[in-house]
């Protein structure tokens, strides 16, 4: 696996410091000799971390190997570091199917019930505007001045406390003179309790590359893959397990 050893070792030191974990304790816990990380940091040519060490140190630091090798925590702000760790955990739990993502409405707002004022009954549209001519548009909280964006894909994942995490692929049609051009971004938003006002967490920026861009894209890919698979409800699981747990009788022989 090719990776930047400088980023890797600095990530180890940065995350260990963040967790108040002493390097010697990390080395002991990962099964390497004391001073191993220091020698690695100094660039000794005869030292190259193997797969077992990468897995061990990623487990101790509670971060995936991929994030440890590709994201630069040493130059990240406190907020960026927290978001990187948050997105990393979302990716891991999405891939392991601990999180149940489902496509929300796929951008088709005409399938949603409406409020008395005619706006869609959906938390992402609690403060959105309506264009009488063209219908509803997604008003991203990351670009407050833009009101004609289209949510091409919307995925939702329910968390405790009636909170829902939304991952939205946003499309700018290029019709807005204040923001010309055809572009897409990813928004990550968590609602409050029930249909309470959503809280913006992070997004990709089409205007300039950011530290969250690649992790956000990896999260979206993981969510798309996971959302394709059928998610059983508890009732559906009981039906299937009851069927699998009993010997099936030939058709027409039931008593």
N, C-alpha and C positions, 0 to 999 in steps of 0.2 A: 504494500500500500504506500503510495507516494504522498508525502505531506511535508509541511514546513516545520522542521524540528524546533526552530526558534519560537514559532507561535505556540507549539505544543508545550514546551518546557515553561514558557512564560505564563501560559494558561494554568499550568499546574501550580506554580508559585502564587499566581493571583487568586485562584479559587481556594487554595489552602489558606492563604491569609484572610480571605473573606470569611472562611468558616472557623477561624482561630485554630487551625490544625497545624501543629508543628511539623516541619519537613521530616525530622527524624522519626516521628510517629507515623507519618505517611509511608516512609520508606520501609519501616518495620512491618506495617500492616500489609504492604504490597510484596513482601518477601524479597527485598533487595538490600544490599549492604548499605550501611550508613555512609553518606557522602556520594551515593550513586547519582542523585539528582544534581548535586553541585558539579560533579564531573561532567555530567551530560550537558549542563548549562554552559560550562566552559568550553564545550566543543571537542572533547576527547574523541579521536577518530575511531578508537577501538570499542566505543560504547554505542550501541544501537538498541533502543527499547524494542522488545519483542511483543508479540500479540498478547501473551499472558500478562505482561506488565501493563499494557494499554488497557486491558479489560479490568485488571485489578485497580488501577488508579482511577479509572472512570467510575467504578463502583464506589470507591472511597469518597470521591468528590461529588457523587450523585449527579453525574452528567454523562451523556452518551459519548462514546468514542468519536463519533462523527463530529459532534459539537466541539469536543476537546481538540480535534485536529484542524478544524476549519474556521472557527470563529476566534477572533482576537479579543480576549477578555482584558488583557493587560492595558489596552488603549481605549477600552469602553468606559463610558460614564456609568455611574451607579444605576441609573434607570435602564440604560442599555443592557447592562449585565443581568439585571433582574428580568428584563424581557427575554433575553436570550435563554436563560434558564427556564423561564415559563414556557416559551415556545418549544424548547427541547423536551420538556416533560410531556407537553401536549402531543408532540410527534411520537414519542415512545409509547404513550398509553393509547394513542390512536392505532399504531401498528400492532400492538398487542391485543387490540379489541377491548381494552378496558373502558374506552370512551365510545359511546354509541352515537355516531354522527348520522344525520339524515338530511337529505336535500329538503330545504324548507318550502319554497314555492317556485324556485327556478326562475325568478324574475317575472313571473306572470301574475301581476297584481289583480287581474280580473278574477282570479280564483279565490280572493280573500273576501271575508265579510267586511262590511263598511260600518263606520260610525254614523251617528246622526248627521254630522256635517259633511258626509260623503267621502271622508278620508279612509284609507285602509286600516282595518283593525289589526295592527301589527306594531310591535315595539320599535322597529326600525323606522317607523313612519309617524311617530307621535308628534314630531315637530316639523314634519316635512310639508312641502307646498304641493299644490295641485295646479297643473297647467290645463285649463279647460279644453284647449285645442288638442293636445297630445296625450293627456292622461297623467299618470303618476310617474314621478322620477325619484330616484334615491338621492337624498341630500346628505352627502358624507360629512361627518363632523371633522374630518381632516382637511376639507376644503370648504369652509363655511360659505364662501361666496358663490359656489357652484350649485345650481339647482336642477340641472338637466342631465344627470348621470344615470346610467342604466345598470341595475344589479343583474349581471348576466347569470351568475351562479350564487346561490345563498345556501349555506349549510348551517345547521343548528345542532347543538349538543346540550342536553339538559344537565344542570348541576344541582347539588343540594340547595334548598332554600328557594326553589322555584326560579332559579336563575338560568338563563340560556346564553351560551356562548355562540356568537355568530361569526362565521368566516365568509366574507363577501368578495367576489370578483367584480370590480366596478369598471364599467366601460364609459369612456367619454366619447360621445358621438362626433365631436368636432364642430358642432353647430353653435357653440357658445363663443361669441366674439372675445369674451374675457379670458377664455382658455382654449384657444384653437388647437386643432390637431387631434388625431385619433390615438388614444392611449388607454391602458388598463392599469389598475392598481388592486392590491388586496387590502381589505380592512378587517381588523379583528376587534369585535365589540362584545361586551358582556352586558346583559340587561340587569336591572335591579330585581327586586322581588316581583314576580308576575310580569305585568306589562309596564313596570316602572321605567323611567327614562334610562336609556342605555348609556354605558360608560365606554368611551373610546380607549382602546388599549395600545394598538400599534397598527402600522400600515407600511406598505411599500411606497416609494416616492418615484413617480415617473420622471421627475425633473432632475433628480440626482441620486446616485446609488447610495444606499445607506447600509448600516451594519445589520439591519433586520431583514434586508431584502431576500437573501438566499434562504435563511431559516424559514421565513414566511412562505416562500415558494415550496420548500420541502414539506411544510405543514399542509399546504393546499393539496399537493400531490398525494400525501398520505390520507387526507380526508376524502379525496375523490375515490381513491382505491377502497377505503373502508366503507364508504357510503354506498358503493355498488352492491355489497353483500347484503342479503336480507337480514334484518334485525328482528328477532323474535320477541314478542311481548311475553310476559309471565304466563298469561292464559294460553297463548299459542304453544309455549314450551310444555305446559302441562298436557295439552292435547297430544302432542307428538310423543312425549315420554310415555303416556298411557298406552298409546298405540304400539310403540316399540317394545313395551314391557309385557305385552300379551300376545299369545300365539294367534295368528290370524286364521280365521276359519274360512273355508272355501265359500265363495259367493252363493247365497241361496240356502245355506245350511244353518244359518243363525236360528237359535231357538226363540 
